[in-house]
């Protein structure tokens, strides 16, 4: 099980996505629910995560959407999470940096 303090490092993609959803919903708090297959009984863990600067997070969402809608070159887009690099259709010409998972 991942310690709550390690969530941003261990599950960065999930935390970022939750931050974007919370910003769009104008909610300063969200829940990340993880399923732990290796734990015998209580396999689900619910993490309450708070976000402080919703306007900045929302601005980042809007910036990324604008990049996608404008057809920006792959190297102008934010990098994929490391675990997605191997399947990134734009690698190695994108912001992934050529670092496979």
Long-range contacts (C-beta under 8 A, 24 or more apart in sequence): 1-36, 1-39, 1-45, 2-34, 2-45, 4-47, 7-32, 7-47, 7-49, 12-81, 13-81, 13-83, 13-84, 15-49, 18-49, 19-49, 19-51, 19-57, 20-57, 20-60, 20-61, 22-51, 22-54, 22-57, 23-51, 23-54, 23-55, 23-57, 23-58, 23-61, 24-58, 24-61, 26-54, 28-52, 28-54
